[in-house]
Amino acid sequence: MMRHRSGVAPVLATWTALALSCAVTAAAKAEALPEALAKAYQTNPQLNAERARQRATDENVPQALAGYRPQIVASLSAGLQSVRNLLPDNTIQTANLKPWVIGVTVTQTLFNGFRTANSVRMAELQVQSGREALRNVGQGVLLDAVTAYTNVLANQSLVEAQRSNVAFLRETLAVTQRRLNAGDVTPTDSAQAEARLNRGLADLNAAEVALAVSQATYAQVVGNAPSQLRPAEVVDRYLPRSREDAMTMAIREHPAVMAAGFDVDVASTTIRVAEGTLLPSASIQGSASRSRNNDPTLGTFAEDQASIIANVTAPIYDGGQAASQTRQAKEITAQSRLVLDQVRNQARTAATSAWVTNEGAKIAVSASESEVKAATVALQGVQREAAGGQRTTVDVLNSQADLIQARARLIGALRDRVIASYTLLSAVGHLDVKTLSLNTPDYLPEVHYQQVRDAWHGLRTPSGQ
């Protein structure tokens, strides 16, 4: 049994030294989690698509403001006209005419039941709601990046642990076969060692498959394949101090809740827009035109006109359409308020769940670390006892399996601990570039809004498209 112990110990020492060497090499050129988050914030297609949607929403405001501005229309008509007239004395008169008319009309709305003002207000509220929706998508993308990053780290650690396990089992099988040839053990011991080696190879293959999948997901979320990754750190310094604080922050500051609140305001403003159709409207219209007609039967060949006309209209009955639209807007407003209550409840539940999950993750890490320490001591003890003839080969194999399982649980617990802390930060609405101090410019949607809000003309976007 002494030969069994002496053959395994050098392998463990070799794999430990190799792991330490790889860690030192990786640290020199590793990519930290904040760098990955910055890349995802800049390049993620989902987030960039949401930013484009928000820029399109910004255009609702200048469209609504157009209701305050004059509408100018120019017109031009010209053509050929053939005329054949039968006169009272039975003579026929023919002519080929070339009439034309040119004119311009300017219309300015003076009052339309406050519909323009309310439409502008509604568009501004839609912009604010869209900004919160954009912030929520940004939180989701950053959390996806954290999850992808930690999954790659965890799966890399699992692959290394399984490789170490396979090396241990190969050496164990070799030692057992030598002892079998020497007559120290039975074929059962060799078969048990071979079975465990094959199980270890299957576990290694599963870990390598999981690592490849996680690397592909990382490239999808972050925008590039993972290189050497550094261990991720938790963000406890940004988290609320109690469960009650977490729930309060989520209800008040989560972007989904704030977006739902703006949606209620949008729906309420829609009621006033609908009611505005029942009020009188007034406008003033100025026009000027010039026409030419060379018909010899007419007394005039040219005509110039200019006019200013004031129009006042008051709806009397439109078949009930405006009344129906008003009732509809009121029901939509009631629905929006119920949705807001629902979103608040969801935010409260998510914050509570994230809080308890984060606290549980702390306990899981501590327990897993203790389990690994105990399993390591147990394996060493079983090896010593096996060397003294008090333990069998299967006892050593079982102890090694317990240690590998404990390491896998610790790796998963460390991954879950990081994800849980970022999930809690997201649940309270603070998972953003500013809070994390990422080395990337923060996207400011108000910049584009100010660029287009008062634009009277121009077909190109501020980016030049």
N, C-alpha and C positions, 0 to 999 in steps of 0.2 A: 504493500500500500504506500510505502514511502516514495516509490517511483511515480505514483499518480500525482502526488502533491508537488514534487519537484518539477514535473513536466508542465503543470498548469501555471504556477506562479510566474515564471519568466514571461509567458504570453501576456498575462495581465499587466505586468510592468511595462512591456513593450507597447501595448495598446494605450496605456495611460500616458506614456511619454509622447506617443504619436499624436494623441488628442491635444496635449498641451502645446506641442509644436505647431499644429494646425491653427490653434487658437491665437498664438502669437503672430503667425504669418497673416491671418485674416484681419487682425486688429489694425495692421498697417494700411490696408486698402479696403476696409469694410465700408458698407453703406449703412448709416444709422437710420432709425425709424423716422426722425424729423425730416431727413433728406427725401425719403420715400414719400412721405406725406406731402412735401412741397411739390414733388414731381406730379403726384396724382392731382393736386389742386390746380396745377397749370395745364395738364394735358388730358385729363380724363374726358372722354367724349360725352358721357352723360351730363357732366357738370357744364361743359362748354355748350351743349345743346340747350340746357336750361338757361344759361346766360343769354343765348340768342333769343329764346322765347321771352325773356324779360325785356330785352331791347325792343322786341316787337310790341310788347305791352306798353312800353313808354310812348309809342306813337299814338296811342289812344288819346293822350292829352292834347297834342297839337290838332288832332282831328276834331276834338270837342271844342277847342278854342277857335276853330274856323267859323263857328257859329256867330262869333262877335265881329267877324271881318266882312267887308263887302264882297259881293260876288260880281265879277265883271265878265260879260260875254260879248264877243265881237261876232258879227255875221256879215256874210258876203254872198250875194246871189247874182248870177249873170247867165245869159243864155241867148238862144236864137229863137225867134218866133215868126212864123209865116202867117199873114193875115189876108183874107179874101172877103171883101165887103160888097154886098148887093145894095146899091143905092135906090131911093124911091123912083128915080127916072129910068130904072132898069139898066143902069150902067154898073160896071164891075170895077172895083178898086182893089188892087193888090199891093202888098208891101212886105218886105223882109225886115223885121225889127230885131234890135239888139238891146233889150232892156237890162239894167243892172241896178242893184240896191246894195249899199254898204251902211252898216250901222253898229252902234255900241250901246250896251245896256248895263247899267250899274244898279244893283239891288242891295240895300242895307236893311237888315232886320233891326227894328227898334225894340220890339217886345214880343216874346213868344211863350208867355206863361212861365218864365224862369227856367225853361227847359235847357237852354244853353248853359246857364250857371250850374244847374244840377248835373248836367252831363259832364261838365268839367270836373266837378267835385267827385262824381262817380269814377271818372277815369283816373283821377289822382289816388283814390282809394284802391282801385285795381292795381295801380303801380305799387303801392305800399304792400298790398297783399302778395303780389308777385315777388317782391323782394324777400319777404319772409319765406315764401315757398322756395326761392332760390337758396336761401340760407339753410333751409331744412335739407335740400338735396346736397348741399355742400357738406353738411354734417354726415349724411349717409355715405357719401363718397370717402370722406376721411376715415370713417369707421370701417368701411370695406377695405381700405388700404391697411389699416391696423390689423384687421383680421387676416388679410392675405400675407402680410409681413410675418406675423407671429406664427401662422400656419407653416410657412416655409421654414422658419427657425425650428419649430417643434418637430417637423418631419425630418429635417436634417439631423437633429439630435437623435431621433428615433432610429434613423438609418445607421448612424454611428454606433448606437447602443446594440442594434441587432447584428452589426458586423462584429463587434466585440464579442457578442454572445456566440456567433457562429465560430469565431476563432477559438473561443474557450471550448466549445463542444467538439471541434475537430481535434484539438489536443487531447481532450478527454477520451474520445474514441480511439485515438492512436495509442494512448497509454493503456487503455482497457484491452486492446488487441494484443499489445505486447505482453500484458499480464496473462491474457488467455493463452498465448503461445507458451508461456512459462508455467501454466497450470495453476496460477494463483486465483483465477476467477472462472466462472462458468460462461458458456455461450449466451446465457440470458443477460449477463452484464453487458456484453458486447452489443447484443441486439437492442438493449435499452438505450445505450449511448448512441447507436446509429439512428434509432427512431427520434431521439431528441435533436440530433443534428439535422435531420430532414425537416423536422418541425421548425427549427431555427432558420433554415434556408427559406421555407415558405413564409415565415414572418418577415424575413429580410426582403423578400420579393414584394410582399404587400406594403412594407414601409417605403420601398423605392417607387412603387406605383403611386402611393399617396403623395410622395415628394414631387413627382413629375406633375401630378394634377395641381398641386398647390403652386408650383412654379408657373404653370400656365395661367392660373387665376391671378397671380401676382402681376404677370406681364399685362394682362387685360386691364387690371385696375390702375396700376402705377404707370404703365406705358413702356416699360423696358423689362427685360428678364432680370431676375435677381442675381446679384454677384455675391460677394462675401457680406453677410449681414451681421451686424452687431446685436448683442442681446438687447431686447426692448425694455424700456423702463416704464413703470407705472406713473400715473399723473395724479397721485393722491393730493399733492399740494394745491391742486385746482378744484378739488371736490368739496361739496358741502360737508359740514361737520356732523350733521344728524339726519335721520330719516325725514323728520319734519321739515328741516331746511330744504332738503332735496325736493319734497313735494311742493313746497311753496314756490321755489324757484322754477320748477317745471310748469306750474299753472300760470305763472306770471311771465316767464321769459322764453319758454320753448317756442321756436318759430312756427310750429304747426298751430299752437294755440293763438298766437298773435295773428297769423294769417286768417284763421277762422273768425277772429274778432273784426278784422277789416272786411271780411266777406259779409258780415252782418251789416256793417255800415254801408257797403255797396248796395245790398238789398234794400235797406231803408231809403237810400237816395233814389233807387229805382221807383219807389212809390211816388215820390215828388215829381219825377220825370213823367210818369204816367198821368198824374193829376194835372200836369201842365197842359196836356192836350185839351183839357176842358175849359181853359181860360182863353180870352181873346188874344189876338196877335196883331201886330202892326209893323209895317215896313214902308220904306220909301224907295221909289224906283225912278231913276233918271235915264233917259235914252236920247240918242241923236242918230239921225240917219240921212242919207242922201241917195236919191234915185234918179235915174235917167230913162226916158222912154221916147223914142222917135216916131211914135204912131202919128201920122198926119191928121188923123181924125180927132185927136185930142186937142184940147185948148192949151195944155201945158206940156212941155217937154222935159222939165226938171222940177224936182221937189226936194227941199231941205226941211227936216223936222227936228225939233228938240222939245223934250217934255220932262216934267217932274211930277210924279204921281204918288200920292200917299194912299196906302191900302190898310184898312182895318177890317178884320174878319172876326166873327164870334161864332163858335160852334153852337148849334142848337140841338141837333140830334144826329148821331153817326151810326145808328143801328145798334148801339150798346157796346161798341168795340172798346172805347176808352174806359168805360166803366168796368168791363171784363178785365182789361189789362191792369187796372188799378187793384182789383180784387186779387188777381193773380200775383202781383208784386207783393201784396200783403201776406199771402200764403207762403211765398218764397222767403220772405223775411222771417216768418215764424219758423220755417224749416231751418234757416241759417242759424237762428238762435239755439234751436235744438241740437244742431250739428256742433255748435260751439260748446255746449254743455257736454256733448259726447266726447269731443276732442280733449276737453279739460279732464274728464274722467280717465280717458286713455293715457294722458300725460301723467296724471297722478299715479295710475297703476304702473306705468312704465318706470317712473322714478322709484317707486317702492320696490319693484322687482329688481331694478338695477342696483339699488342700495343693498338689499339682502343678498343678491348674487355676489356683489363685490366683497361684502363681509364674509360670506361663505367661502369665497375664493381664497381669502387670507388664511382661514382655518385649514382649507384643503392643502395649501402649500406647506404650512407648518407640519401638518400631519404626514404629508408625503415625504418631506425631508427627514422626519423622524423615522418613517418606515424604511427609507433607503439606508439610513445609518444602521438601524437594527438589522436589516437584511444583510448588509455587508458584514457586520460582526457575526451574524449567524452563519454565513457562508464560510468565513474564516474558521469558526469553531468546528463546523462540520468537516472541513478539510483536515483540521488537526486530528479530530476524532477518527476520521477515515484512515489517516496515516497510522494511527495506533490500533487499527483493526476494529474499532467500535462502530464504524459506520460503513455502509455499502456504497457502491457506485451510484445507485439510484437516489440515495440520500443526498449526495453531492449534486446530482442533476436537479433534484427538486429544489434544493436551496438556491442553485444558480437561477432556476426559473423564477423563484420568488423574487430574487434580486432584480432580474430584468423587468418583471411586471411592476415592481415598485419604482424602478427608474422611469418606466413608461408613464406611470401615474404621476410622477413628479414633473415630467416634461409637460404632460397635459395640464397639470395644475398651474404651472408657471405661465403657460400660454393663456389659460382661462383667466388668470389673475390680471394680466395686462389688458386683455380684451374687456374684462369686467370693469376696470377702472375707466377706460375710454367710453364704454357703453353708458356708464353713470354720468360722465361728463356730457355726453350727447343727450341723455335723458333730461338734463336740466337746461339744455340749450346753449352750452358754452363750448362745444367742440368746434372751434374755428381757428383761423390763422392767427388772429390777434391774441387769443388766450394762450395758444401753444407757442407763440413767438417764433413761428416758422420763418425760415429765410427765403421768403418769396413775397412779392407785392400782393397786397390784399385787393381782390377785385371789388371795385366800388361802383355799384350800379347807378348811383346818383350822378356820376360823371356823364354818362350817356344821356341820362334824363335831362340834365341842364343843357346839353348840346342841342337837343331836338325840341325842347318844350316850346320855345318861342320862334321856331323856324317858320318863316312865311312862305318859303319856296325852296327848291333844290331837290333833285332826284337822288343824289348820292348820299349814302350813309356817312356818318362821321368817320368810319374806317376806310372810306373810299370806294365802297362797292357800288 
